[in-house]
Amino acid sequence: MNAEKHNNPGYFVVLMKVTVVFFNLQGLLCYWFASNCISLTQALFVKIPNVRQALSIPTMVYQKPDPATKKTVVQTVKDSKFFLLYG
């Protein structure tokens, strides 16, 4: 009975599909891992001041928010277009 199962063409098609999906997932994992490693390395190098200067990247300017214009979350939602349309 087991030999009949392996002679069925449908069994071969299912086996090939499972094999293809398995290797595609491995390829996707490999691509994802390599891409993230490159992105993290790039982000770390850009933080080095000498690298930023050599590439003519301006320094980041951080601005403190003005406490007079600070709104609560509820006020921000009420002022939004979404709340005006659906609220």
PyMOL Python script that loads the backbone (N, CA, C, O; Angstrom):
from pymol import cmd

cmd.read_pdbstr("""\
ATOM      1  N   MET A   1       0.818  -1.196   0.000  1.00  0.00           N
ATOM      2  CA  MET A   1       0.000   0.000   0.000  1.00  0.00           C
ATOM      3  C   MET A   1       0.867   1.267   0.000  1.00  0.00           C
ATOM      4  O   MET A   1       0.500   2.277  -0.601  1.00  0.00           O
ATOM      5  N   ASN A   2       2.006   1.202   0.672  1.00  0.00           N
ATOM      6  CA  ASN A   2       2.892   2.356   0.738  1.00  0.00           C
ATOM      7  C   ASN A   2       3.500   2.670  -0.632  1.00  0.00           C
ATOM      8  O   ASN A   2       3.711   3.838  -0.960  1.00  0.00           O
ATOM      9  N   ALA A   3       3.784   1.634  -1.437  1.00  0.00           N
ATOM     10  CA  ALA A   3       4.349   1.841  -2.767  1.00  0.00           C
ATOM     11  C   ALA A   3       3.342   2.532  -3.679  1.00  0.00           C
ATOM     12  O   ALA A   3       3.731   3.338  -4.525  1.00  0.00           O
ATOM     13  N   GLU A   4       2.065   2.231  -3.523  1.00  0.00           N
ATOM     14  CA  GLU A   4       1.042   2.879  -4.340  1.00  0.00           C
ATOM     15  C   GLU A   4       0.961   4.371  -4.027  1.00  0.00           C
ATOM     16  O   GLU A   4       0.703   5.182  -4.916  1.00  0.00           O
ATOM     17  N   LYS A   5       1.175   4.721  -2.795  1.00  0.00           N
ATOM     18  CA  LYS A   5       1.116   6.117  -2.382  1.00  0.00           C
ATOM     19  C   LYS A   5       2.224   6.927  -3.062  1.00  0.00           C
ATOM     20  O   LYS A   5       1.992   8.069  -3.460  1.00  0.00           O
ATOM     21  N   HIS A   6       3.412   6.359  -3.199  1.00  0.00           N
ATOM     22  CA  HIS A   6       4.532   7.075  -3.791  1.00  0.00           C
ATOM     23  C   HIS A   6       4.455   7.125  -5.315  1.00  0.00           C
ATOM     24  O   HIS A   6       5.115   7.963  -5.929  1.00  0.00           O
ATOM     25  N   ASN A   7       3.681   6.268  -5.930  1.00  0.00           N
ATOM     26  CA  ASN A   7       3.522   6.288  -7.378  1.00  0.00           C
ATOM     27  C   ASN A   7       2.461   7.290  -7.828  1.00  0.00           C
ATOM     28  O   ASN A   7       2.325   7.552  -9.023  1.00  0.00           O
ATOM     29  N   ASN A   8       1.731   7.837  -6.906  1.00  0.00           N
ATOM     30  CA  ASN A   8       0.673   8.801  -7.219  1.00  0.00           C
ATOM     31  C   ASN A   8       1.324  10.136  -7.612  1.00  0.00           C
ATOM     32  O   ASN A   8       2.138  10.664  -6.854  1.00  0.00           O
ATOM     33  N   PRO A   9       0.975  10.695  -8.794  1.00  0.00           N
ATOM     34  CA  PRO A   9       1.572  11.980  -9.196  1.00  0.00           C
ATOM     35  C   PRO A   9       1.198  13.125  -8.257  1.00  0.00           C
ATOM     36  O   PRO A   9       1.976  14.068  -8.112  1.00  0.00           O
ATOM     37  N   GLY A  10       0.045  13.070  -7.623  1.00  0.00           N
ATOM     38  CA  GLY A  10      -0.364  14.123  -6.691  1.00  0.00           C
ATOM     39  C   GLY A  10       0.558  14.198  -5.491  1.00  0.00           C
ATOM     40  O   GLY A  10       0.820  15.283  -4.971  1.00  0.00           O
ATOM     41  N   TYR A  11       1.053  13.049  -5.047  1.00  0.00           N
ATOM     42  CA  TYR A  11       1.980  13.008  -3.921  1.00  0.00           C
ATOM     43  C   TYR A  11       3.269  13.747  -4.275  1.00  0.00           C
ATOM     44  O   TYR A  11       3.812  14.491  -3.458  1.00  0.00           O
ATOM     45  N   PHE A  12       3.753  13.533  -5.500  1.00  0.00           N
ATOM     46  CA  PHE A  12       4.973  14.201  -5.963  1.00  0.00           C
ATOM     47  C   PHE A  12       4.780  15.715  -6.023  1.00  0.00           C
ATOM     48  O   PHE A  12       5.671  16.470  -5.636  1.00  0.00           O
ATOM     49  N   VAL A  13       3.614  16.163  -6.510  1.00  0.00           N
ATOM     50  CA  VAL A  13       3.344  17.602  -6.622  1.00  0.00           C
ATOM     51  C   VAL A  13       3.318  18.246  -5.238  1.00  0.00           C
ATOM     52  O   VAL A  13       3.885  19.321  -5.039  1.00  0.00           O
ATOM     53  N   VAL A  14       2.666  17.594  -4.290  1.00  0.00           N
ATOM     54  CA  VAL A  14       2.609  18.137  -2.927  1.00  0.00           C
ATOM     55  C   VAL A  14       4.007  18.175  -2.319  1.00  0.00           C
ATOM     56  O   VAL A  14       4.377  19.152  -1.668  1.00  0.00           O
ATOM     57  N   LEU A  15       4.777  17.122  -2.529  1.00  0.00           N
ATOM     58  CA  LEU A  15       6.134  17.072  -2.000  1.00  0.00           C
ATOM     59  C   LEU A  15       6.992  18.188  -2.586  1.00  0.00           C
ATOM     60  O   LEU A  15       7.779  18.801  -1.865  1.00  0.00           O
ATOM     61  N   MET A  16       6.853  18.459  -3.874  1.00  0.00           N
ATOM     62  CA  MET A  16       7.624  19.527  -4.509  1.00  0.00           C
ATOM     63  C   MET A  16       7.195  20.902  -3.991  1.00  0.00           C
ATOM     64  O   MET A  16       8.034  21.777  -3.776  1.00  0.00           O
ATOM     65  N   LYS A  17       5.893  21.087  -3.792  1.00  0.00           N
ATOM     66  CA  LYS A  17       5.425  22.377  -3.272  1.00  0.00           C
ATOM     67  C   LYS A  17       5.973  22.633  -1.880  1.00  0.00           C
ATOM     68  O   LYS A  17       6.415  23.742  -1.580  1.00  0.00           O
ATOM     69  N   VAL A  18       5.949  21.617  -1.028  1.00  0.00           N
ATOM     70  CA  VAL A  18       6.475  21.782   0.330  1.00  0.00           C
ATOM     71  C   VAL A  18       7.966  22.097   0.281  1.00  0.00           C
ATOM     72  O   VAL A  18       8.442  22.934   1.048  1.00  0.00           O
ATOM     73  N   THR A  19       8.701  21.447  -0.599  1.00  0.00           N
ATOM     74  CA  THR A  19      10.133  21.688  -0.731  1.00  0.00           C
ATOM     75  C   THR A  19      10.417  23.115  -1.204  1.00  0.00           C
ATOM     76  O   THR A  19      11.297  23.786  -0.665  1.00  0.00           O
ATOM     77  N   VAL A  20       9.677  23.571  -2.203  1.00  0.00           N
ATOM     78  CA  VAL A  20       9.875  24.929  -2.733  1.00  0.00           C
ATOM     79  C   VAL A  20       9.556  25.968  -1.669  1.00  0.00           C
ATOM     80  O   VAL A  20      10.308  26.928  -1.503  1.00  0.00           O
ATOM     81  N   VAL A  21       8.454  25.793  -0.946  1.00  0.00           N
ATOM     82  CA  VAL A  21       8.080  26.746   0.105  1.00  0.00           C
ATOM     83  C   VAL A  21       9.139  26.769   1.191  1.00  0.00           C
ATOM     84  O   VAL A  21       9.496  27.839   1.685  1.00  0.00           O
ATOM     85  N   PHE A  22       9.643  25.610   1.570  1.00  0.00           N
ATOM     86  CA  PHE A  22      10.657  25.549   2.625  1.00  0.00           C
ATOM     87  C   PHE A  22      11.913  26.313   2.225  1.00  0.00           C
ATOM     88  O   PHE A  22      12.442  27.082   3.028  1.00  0.00           O
ATOM     89  N   PHE A  23      12.403  26.116   0.996  1.00  0.00           N
ATOM     90  CA  PHE A  23      13.624  26.804   0.574  1.00  0.00           C
ATOM     91  C   PHE A  23      13.375  28.286   0.322  1.00  0.00           C
ATOM     92  O   PHE A  23      14.295  29.085   0.494  1.00  0.00           O
ATOM     93  N   ASN A  24      12.186  28.681  -0.072  1.00  0.00           N
ATOM     94  CA  ASN A  24      11.892  30.108  -0.228  1.00  0.00           C
ATOM     95  C   ASN A  24      11.895  30.801   1.124  1.00  0.00           C
ATOM     96  O   ASN A  24      12.343  31.942   1.235  1.00  0.00           O
ATOM     97  N   LEU A  25      11.402  30.125   2.151  1.00  0.00           N
ATOM     98  CA  LEU A  25      11.422  30.726   3.486  1.00  0.00           C
ATOM     99  C   LEU A  25      12.853  30.879   3.987  1.00  0.00           C
ATOM    100  O   LEU A  25      13.175  31.865   4.649  1.00  0.00           O
ATOM    101  N   GLN A  26      13.709  29.920   3.680  1.00  0.00           N
ATOM    102  CA  GLN A  26      15.111  30.045   4.072  1.00  0.00           C
ATOM    103  C   GLN A  26      15.771  31.215   3.353  1.00  0.00           C
ATOM    104  O   GLN A  26      16.557  31.953   3.946  1.00  0.00           O
ATOM    105  N   GLY A  27      15.448  31.380   2.072  1.00  0.00           N
ATOM    106  CA  GLY A  27      15.997  32.500   1.315  1.00  0.00           C
ATOM    107  C   GLY A  27      15.509  33.832   1.848  1.00  0.00           C
ATOM    108  O   GLY A  27      16.270  34.797   1.927  1.00  0.00           O
ATOM    109  N   LEU A  28      14.235  33.882   2.215  1.00  0.00           N
ATOM    110  CA  LEU A  28      13.672  35.108   2.777  1.00  0.00           C
ATOM    111  C   LEU A  28      14.334  35.443   4.105  1.00  0.00           C
ATOM    112  O   LEU A  28      14.636  36.607   4.370  1.00  0.00           O
ATOM    113  N   LEU A  29      14.561  34.445   4.933  1.00  0.00           N
ATOM    114  CA  LEU A  29      15.228  34.671   6.214  1.00  0.00           C
ATOM    115  C   LEU A  29      16.657  35.160   5.997  1.00  0.00           C
ATOM    116  O   LEU A  29      17.119  36.062   6.695  1.00  0.00           O
ATOM    117  N   CYS A  30      17.346  34.574   5.043  1.00  0.00           N
ATOM    118  CA  CYS A  30      18.722  34.981   4.739  1.00  0.00           C
ATOM    119  C   CYS A  30      18.757  36.430   4.248  1.00  0.00           C
ATOM    120  O   CYS A  30      19.612  37.209   4.672  1.00  0.00           O
ATOM    121  N   TYR A  31      17.829  36.793   3.356  1.00  0.00           N
ATOM    122  CA  TYR A  31      17.757  38.166   2.850  1.00  0.00           C
ATOM    123  C   TYR A  31      17.436  39.135   3.986  1.00  0.00           C
ATOM    124  O   TYR A  31      18.064  40.188   4.099  1.00  0.00           O
ATOM    125  N   TRP A  32      16.467  38.787   4.823  1.00  0.00           N
ATOM    126  CA  TRP A  32      16.058  39.659   5.916  1.00  0.00           C
ATOM    127  C   TRP A  32      17.226  39.886   6.880  1.00  0.00           C
ATOM    128  O   TRP A  32      17.480  41.014   7.303  1.00  0.00           O
ATOM    129  N   PHE A  33      17.921  38.824   7.216  1.00  0.00           N
ATOM    130  CA  PHE A  33      19.038  38.929   8.155  1.00  0.00           C
ATOM    131  C   PHE A  33      20.150  39.807   7.582  1.00  0.00           C
ATOM    132  O   PHE A  33      20.664  40.689   8.271  1.00  0.00           O
ATOM    133  N   ALA A  34      20.521  39.567   6.324  1.00  0.00           N
ATOM    134  CA  ALA A  34      21.589  40.348   5.704  1.00  0.00           C
ATOM    135  C   ALA A  34      21.202  41.811   5.567  1.00  0.00           C
ATOM    136  O   ALA A  34      22.020  42.695   5.821  1.00  0.00           O
ATOM    137  N   SER A  35      19.961  42.076   5.168  1.00  0.00           N
ATOM    138  CA  SER A  35      19.491  43.446   5.007  1.00  0.00           C
ATOM    139  C   SER A  35      19.499  44.195   6.335  1.00  0.00           C
ATOM    140  O   SER A  35      19.913  45.353   6.393  1.00  0.00           O
ATOM    141  N   ASN A  36      19.049  43.548   7.389  1.00  0.00           N
ATOM    142  CA  ASN A  36      19.034  44.205   8.695  1.00  0.00           C
ATOM    143  C   ASN A  36      20.442  44.443   9.228  1.00  0.00           C
ATOM    144  O   ASN A  36      20.699  45.471   9.854  1.00  0.00           O
ATOM    145  N   CYS A  37      21.351  43.511   8.989  1.00  0.00           N
ATOM    146  CA  CYS A  37      22.743  43.718   9.423  1.00  0.00           C
ATOM    147  C   CYS A  37      23.366  44.915   8.710  1.00  0.00           C
ATOM    148  O   CYS A  37      24.062  45.720   9.329  1.00  0.00           O
ATOM    149  N   ILE A  38      23.117  45.029   7.418  1.00  0.00           N
ATOM    150  CA  ILE A  38      23.650  46.166   6.659  1.00  0.00           C
ATOM    151  C   ILE A  38      23.040  47.475   7.153  1.00  0.00           C
ATOM    152  O   ILE A  38      23.750  48.470   7.297  1.00  0.00           O
ATOM    153  N   SER A  39      21.747  47.486   7.412  1.00  0.00           N
ATOM    154  CA  SER A  39      21.085  48.707   7.887  1.00  0.00           C
ATOM    155  C   SER A  39      21.592  49.124   9.261  1.00  0.00           C
ATOM    156  O   SER A  39      21.822  50.308   9.502  1.00  0.00           O
ATOM    157  N   LEU A  40      21.767  48.167  10.158  1.00  0.00           N
ATOM    158  CA  LEU A  40      22.274  48.494  11.489  1.00  0.00           C
ATOM    159  C   LEU A  40      23.708  49.010  11.426  1.00  0.00           C
ATOM    160  O   LEU A  40      24.063  49.951  12.137  1.00  0.00           O
ATOM    161  N   THR A  41      24.527  48.399  10.580  1.00  0.00           N
ATOM    162  CA  THR A  41      25.906  48.859  10.421  1.00  0.00           C
ATOM    163  C   THR A  41      25.950  50.271   9.860  1.00  0.00           C
ATOM    164  O   THR A  41      26.738  51.101  10.313  1.00  0.00           O
ATOM    165  N   GLN A  42      25.110  50.539   8.880  1.00  0.00           N
ATOM    166  CA  GLN A  42      25.051  51.875   8.295  1.00  0.00           C
ATOM    167  C   GLN A  42      24.631  52.902   9.344  1.00  0.00           C
ATOM    168  O   GLN A  42      25.221  53.979   9.430  1.00  0.00           O
ATOM    169  N   ALA A  43      23.616  52.572  10.140  1.00  0.00           N
ATOM    170  CA  ALA A  43      23.144  53.497  11.172  1.00  0.00           C
ATOM    171  C   ALA A  43      24.236  53.775  12.208  1.00  0.00           C
ATOM    172  O   ALA A  43      24.375  54.903  12.679  1.00  0.00           O
ATOM    173  N   LEU A  44      25.006  52.749  12.559  1.00  0.00           N
ATOM    174  CA  LEU A  44      26.085  52.949  13.529  1.00  0.00           C
ATOM    175  C   LEU A  44      27.200  53.823  12.951  1.00  0.00           C
ATOM    176  O   LEU A  44      27.741  54.672  13.658  1.00  0.00           O
ATOM    177  N   PHE A  45      27.549  53.628  11.683  1.00  0.00           N
ATOM    178  CA  PHE A  45      28.604  54.430  11.065  1.00  0.00           C
ATOM    179  C   PHE A  45      28.186  55.889  10.907  1.00  0.00           C
ATOM    180  O   PHE A  45      29.018  56.785  11.044  1.00  0.00           O
ATOM    181  N   VAL A  46      26.932  56.134  10.626  1.00  0.00           N
ATOM    182  CA  VAL A  46      26.474  57.511  10.429  1.00  0.00           C
ATOM    183  C   VAL A  46      26.503  58.295  11.743  1.00  0.00           C
ATOM    184  O   VAL A  46      26.565  59.525  11.730  1.00  0.00           O
ATOM    185  N   LYS A  47      26.459  57.598  12.861  1.00  0.00           N
ATOM    186  CA  LYS A  47      26.512  58.292  14.155  1.00  0.00           C
ATOM    187  C   LYS A  47      27.916  58.753  14.521  1.00  0.00           C
ATOM    188  O   LYS A  47      28.068  59.572  15.427  1.00  0.00           O
ATOM    189  N   ILE A  48      28.935  58.258  13.850  1.00  0.00           N
ATOM    190  CA  ILE A  48      30.319  58.643  14.140  1.00  0.00           C
ATOM    191  C   ILE A  48      30.571  60.042  13.559  1.00  0.00           C
ATOM    192  O   ILE A  48      30.371  60.252  12.362  1.00  0.00           O
ATOM    193  N   PRO A  49      31.008  61.000  14.388  1.00  0.00           N
ATOM    194  CA  PRO A  49      31.171  62.380  13.920  1.00  0.00           C
ATOM    195  C   PRO A  49      32.138  62.523  12.737  1.00  0.00           C
ATOM    196  O   PRO A  49      31.870  63.309  11.829  1.00  0.00           O
ATOM    197  N   ASN A  50      33.247  61.788  12.726  1.00  0.00           N
ATOM    198  CA  ASN A  50      34.206  61.905  11.621  1.00  0.00           C
ATOM    199  C   ASN A  50      33.603  61.412  10.303  1.00  0.00           C
ATOM    200  O   ASN A  50      33.888  61.973   9.245  1.00  0.00           O
ATOM    201  N   VAL A  51      32.785  60.380  10.360  1.00  0.00           N
ATOM    202  CA  VAL A  51      32.127  59.865   9.154  1.00  0.00           C
ATOM    203  C   VAL A  51      31.112  60.888   8.656  1.00  0.00           C
ATOM    204  O   VAL A  51      31.017  61.139   7.454  1.00  0.00           O
ATOM    205  N   ARG A  52      30.359  61.476   9.571  1.00  0.00           N
ATOM    206  CA  ARG A  52      29.384  62.503   9.185  1.00  0.00           C
ATOM    207  C   ARG A  52      30.081  63.686   8.521  1.00  0.00           C
ATOM    208  O   ARG A  52      29.582  64.236   7.539  1.00  0.00           O
ATOM    209  N   GLN A  53      31.220  64.070   9.051  1.00  0.00           N
ATOM    210  CA  GLN A  53      31.957  65.198   8.488  1.00  0.00           C
ATOM    211  C   GLN A  53      32.511  64.849   7.106  1.00  0.00           C
ATOM    212  O   GLN A  53      32.471  65.682   6.200  1.00  0.00           O
ATOM    213  N   ALA A  54      33.024  63.637   6.936  1.00  0.00           N
ATOM    214  CA  ALA A  54      33.592  63.230   5.650  1.00  0.00           C
ATOM    215  C   ALA A  54      32.513  63.137   4.570  1.00  0.00           C
ATOM    216  O   ALA A  54      32.789  63.395   3.399  1.00  0.00           O
ATOM    217  N   LEU A  55      31.300  62.774   4.951  1.00  0.00           N
ATOM    218  CA  LEU A  55      30.197  62.653   3.996  1.00  0.00           C
ATOM    219  C   LEU A  55      29.363  63.927   3.891  1.00  0.00           C
ATOM    220  O   LEU A  55      28.359  63.962   3.179  1.00  0.00           O
ATOM    221  N   SER A  56      29.778  64.959   4.595  1.00  0.00           N
ATOM    222  CA  SER A  56      29.079  66.258   4.605  1.00  0.00           C
ATOM    223  C   SER A  56      27.623  66.127   5.055  1.00  0.00           C
ATOM    224  O   SER A  56      26.724  66.733   4.471  1.00  0.00           O
ATOM    225  N   ILE A  57      27.410  65.344   6.080  1.00  0.00           N
ATOM    226  CA  ILE A  57      26.070  65.191   6.652  1.00  0.00           C
ATOM    227  C   ILE A  57      25.957  66.185   7.802  1.00  0.00           C
ATOM    228  O   ILE A  57      26.776  66.151   8.720  1.00  0.00           O
ATOM    229  N   PRO A  58      24.960  67.073   7.774  1.00  0.00           N
ATOM    230  CA  PRO A  58      24.852  68.058   8.862  1.00  0.00           C
ATOM    231  C   PRO A  58      24.477  67.390  10.175  1.00  0.00           C
ATOM    232  O   PRO A  58      23.880  66.314  10.207  1.00  0.00           O
ATOM    233  N   THR A  59      24.849  68.066  11.256  1.00  0.00           N
ATOM    234  CA  THR A  59      24.516  67.536  12.568  1.00  0.00           C
ATOM    235  C   THR A  59      23.021  67.706  12.833  1.00  0.00           C
ATOM    236  O   THR A  59      22.383  68.624  12.318  1.00  0.00           O
ATOM    237  N   MET A  60      22.486  66.813  13.634  1.00  0.00           N
ATOM    238  CA  MET A  60      21.063  66.861  13.957  1.00  0.00           C
ATOM    239  C   MET A  60      20.796  68.010  14.921  1.00  0.00           C
ATOM    240  O   MET A  60      21.558  68.235  15.861  1.00  0.00           O
ATOM    241  N   VAL A  61      19.713  68.731  14.677  1.00  0.00           N
ATOM    242  CA  VAL A  61      19.304  69.818  15.555  1.00  0.00           C
ATOM    243  C   VAL A  61      18.045  69.360  16.281  1.00  0.00           C
ATOM    244  O   VAL A  61      17.018  69.091  15.658  1.00  0.00           O
ATOM    245  N   TYR A  62      18.135  69.277  17.580  1.00  0.00           N
ATOM    246  CA  TYR A  62      16.997  68.843  18.378  1.00  0.00           C
ATOM    247  C   TYR A  62      16.309  70.071  18.962  1.00  0.00           C
ATOM    248  O   TYR A  62      16.955  70.929  19.564  1.00  0.00           O
ATOM    249  N   GLN A  63      15.014  70.146  18.782  1.00  0.00           N
ATOM    250  CA  GLN A  63      14.256  71.275  19.304  1.00  0.00           C
ATOM    251  C   GLN A  63      13.338  70.791  20.412  1.00  0.00           C
ATOM    252  O   GLN A  63      12.678  69.758  20.298  1.00  0.00           O
ATOM    253  N   LYS A  64      13.317  71.559  21.478  1.00  0.00           N
ATOM    254  CA  LYS A  64      12.426  71.225  22.581  1.00  0.00           C
ATOM    255  C   LYS A  64      11.028  71.750  22.252  1.00  0.00           C
ATOM    256  O   LYS A  64      10.885  72.855  21.729  1.00  0.00           O
ATOM    257  N   PRO A  65      10.003  70.959  22.558  1.00  0.00           N
ATOM    258  CA  PRO A  65       8.645  71.440  22.277  1.00  0.00           C
ATOM    259  C   PRO A  65       8.285  72.614  23.181  1.00  0.00           C
ATOM    260  O   PRO A  65       8.716  72.682  24.332  1.00  0.00           O
ATOM    261  N   ASP A  66       7.488  73.537  22.644  1.00  0.00           N
ATOM    262  CA  ASP A  66       7.054  74.699  23.401  1.00  0.00           C
ATOM    263  C   ASP A  66       5.950  74.277  24.366  1.00  0.00           C
ATOM    264  O   ASP A  66       4.912  73.783  23.927  1.00  0.00           O
ATOM    265  N   PRO A  67       6.151  74.459  25.670  1.00  0.00           N
ATOM    266  CA  PRO A  67       5.129  74.014  26.629  1.00  0.00           C
ATOM    267  C   PRO A  67       3.804  74.766  26.495  1.00  0.00           C
ATOM    268  O   PRO A  67       2.763  74.259  26.913  1.00  0.00           O
ATOM    269  N   ALA A  68       3.832  75.964  25.918  1.00  0.00           N
ATOM    270  CA  ALA A  68       2.595  76.740  25.787  1.00  0.00           C
ATOM    271  C   ALA A  68       1.668  76.134  24.739  1.00  0.00           C
ATOM    272  O   ALA A  68       0.449  76.269  24.851  1.00  0.00           O
ATOM    273  N   THR A  69       2.216  75.470  23.727  1.00  0.00           N
ATOM    274  CA  THR A  69       1.390  74.895  22.666  1.00  0.00           C
ATOM    275  C   THR A  69       1.146  73.398  22.862  1.00  0.00           C
ATOM    276  O   THR A  69       0.582  72.744  21.985  1.00  0.00           O
ATOM    277  N   LYS A  70       1.556  72.865  23.980  1.00  0.00           N
ATOM    278  CA  LYS A  70       1.382  71.438  24.230  1.00  0.00           C
ATOM    279  C   LYS A  70      -0.091  71.124  24.484  1.00  0.00           C
ATOM    280  O   LYS A  70      -0.743  71.772  25.303  1.00  0.00           O
ATOM    281  N   LYS A  71      -0.610  70.111  23.763  1.00  0.00           N
ATOM    282  CA  LYS A  71      -2.008  69.712  23.900  1.00  0.00           C
ATOM    283  C   LYS A  71      -2.094  68.324  24.514  1.00  0.00           C
ATOM    284  O   LYS A  71      -1.150  67.536  24.447  1.00  0.00           O
ATOM    285  N   THR A  72      -3.223  68.047  25.101  1.00  0.00           N
ATOM    286  CA  THR A  72      -3.461  66.709  25.608  1.00  0.00           C
ATOM    287  C   THR A  72      -3.862  65.809  24.436  1.00  0.00           C
ATOM    288  O   THR A  72      -4.181  66.297  23.352  1.00  0.00           O
ATOM    289  N   VAL A  73      -3.842  64.515  24.658  1.00  0.00           N
ATOM    290  CA  VAL A  73      -4.212  63.565  23.614  1.00  0.00           C
ATOM    291  C   VAL A  73      -5.672  63.758  23.218  1.00  0.00           C
ATOM    292  O   VAL A  73      -6.008  63.702  22.035  1.00  0.00           O
ATOM    293  N   VAL A  74      -6.531  63.983  24.193  1.00  0.00           N
ATOM    294  CA  VAL A  74      -7.959  64.166  23.922  1.00  0.00           C
ATOM    295  C   VAL A  74      -8.175  65.419  23.073  1.00  0.00           C
ATOM    296  O   VAL A  74      -8.979  65.395  22.142  1.00  0.00           O
ATOM    297  N   GLN A  75      -7.481  66.499  23.374  1.00  0.00           N
ATOM    298  CA  GLN A  75      -7.628  67.731  22.609  1.00  0.00           C
ATOM    299  C   GLN A  75      -7.112  67.558  21.183  1.00  0.00           C
ATOM    300  O   GLN A  75      -7.706  68.079  20.239  1.00  0.00           O
ATOM    301  N   THR A  76      -6.006  66.826  21.022  1.00  0.00           N
ATOM    302  CA  THR A  76      -5.464  66.579  19.685  1.00  0.00           C
ATOM    303  C   THR A  76      -6.441  65.785  18.836  1.00  0.00           C
ATOM    304  O   THR A  76      -6.618  66.086  17.656  1.00  0.00           O
ATOM    305  N   VAL A  77      -7.084  64.767  19.422  1.00  0.00           N
ATOM    306  CA  VAL A  77      -8.068  63.962  18.692  1.00  0.00           C
ATOM    307  C   VAL A  77      -9.278  64.808  18.317  1.00  0.00           C
ATOM    308  O   VAL A  77      -9.797  64.691  17.207  1.00  0.00           O
ATOM    309  N   LYS A  78      -9.724  65.646  19.223  1.00  0.00           N
ATOM    310  CA  LYS A  78     -10.879  66.509  18.935  1.00  0.00           C
ATOM    311  C   LYS A  78     -10.574  67.510  17.824  1.00  0.00           C
ATOM    312  O   LYS A  78     -11.471  67.880  17.067  1.00  0.00           O
ATOM    313  N   ASP A  79      -9.335  67.948  17.719  1.00  0.00           N
ATOM    314  CA  ASP A  79      -8.951  68.911  16.682  1.00  0.00           C
ATOM    315  C   ASP A  79      -8.649  68.252  15.341  1.00  0.00           C
ATOM    316  O   ASP A  79      -8.475  68.951  14.343  1.00  0.00           O
ATOM    317  N   SER A  80      -8.582  66.931  15.294  1.00  0.00           N
ATOM    318  CA  SER A  80      -8.201  66.247  14.060  1.00  0.00           C
ATOM    319  C   SER A  80      -9.347  66.206  13.057  1.00  0.00           C
ATOM    320  O   SER A  80     -10.514  66.357  13.417  1.00  0.00           O
ATOM    321  N   LYS A  81      -8.984  65.995  11.774  1.00  0.00           N
ATOM    322  CA  LYS A  81      -9.991  65.902  10.720  1.00  0.00           C
ATOM    323  C   LYS A  81     -10.845  64.657  10.890  1.00  0.00           C
ATOM    324  O   LYS A  81     -12.037  64.675  10.585  1.00  0.00           O
ATOM    325  N   PHE A  82     -10.250  63.585  11.372  1.00  0.00           N
ATOM    326  CA  PHE A  82     -10.983  62.346  11.565  1.00  0.00           C
ATOM    327  C   PHE A  82     -12.148  62.544  12.523  1.00  0.00           C
ATOM    328  O   PHE A  82     -13.258  62.072  12.274  1.00  0.00           O
ATOM    329  N   PHE A  83     -11.884  63.252  13.628  1.00  0.00           N
ATOM    330  CA  PHE A  83     -12.936  63.466  14.610  1.00  0.00           C
ATOM    331  C   PHE A  83     -14.035  64.375  14.041  1.00  0.00           C
ATOM    332  O   PHE A  83     -15.215  64.199  14.344  1.00  0.00           O
ATOM    333  N   LEU A  84     -13.634  65.339  13.221  1.00  0.00           N
ATOM    334  CA  LEU A  84     -14.631  66.223  12.620  1.00  0.00           C
ATOM    335  C   LEU A  84     -15.527  65.467  11.631  1.00  0.00           C
ATOM    336  O   LEU A  84     -16.716  65.764  11.511  1.00  0.00           O
ATOM    337  N   LEU A  85     -14.942  64.481  10.921  1.00  0.00           N
ATOM    338  CA  LEU A  85     -15.710  63.724   9.947  1.00  0.00           C
ATOM    339  C   LEU A  85     -16.580  62.648  10.582  1.00  0.00           C
ATOM    340  O   LEU A  85     -17.733  62.468  10.190  1.00  0.00           O
ATOM    341  N   TYR A  86     -16.030  61.931  11.562  1.00  0.00           N
ATOM    342  CA  TYR A  86     -16.709  60.763  12.105  1.00  0.00           C
ATOM    343  C   TYR A  86     -17.127  60.911  13.572  1.00  0.00           C
ATOM    344  O   TYR A  86     -17.769  60.012  14.115  1.00  0.00           O
ATOM    345  N   GLY A  87     -16.783  62.004  14.210  1.00  0.00           N
ATOM    346  CA  GLY A  87     -17.038  62.141  15.642  1.00  0.00           C
ATOM    347  C   GLY A  87     -18.325  62.708  15.978  1.00  0.00           C
ATOM    348  O   GLY A  87     -18.641  62.867  17.157  1.00  0.00           O
TER     349      GLY A  87
END
""", "prot")
cmd.dss("prot")
cmd.show_as("cartoon", "prot")
cmd.util.cbc("prot")
cmd.orient("prot")
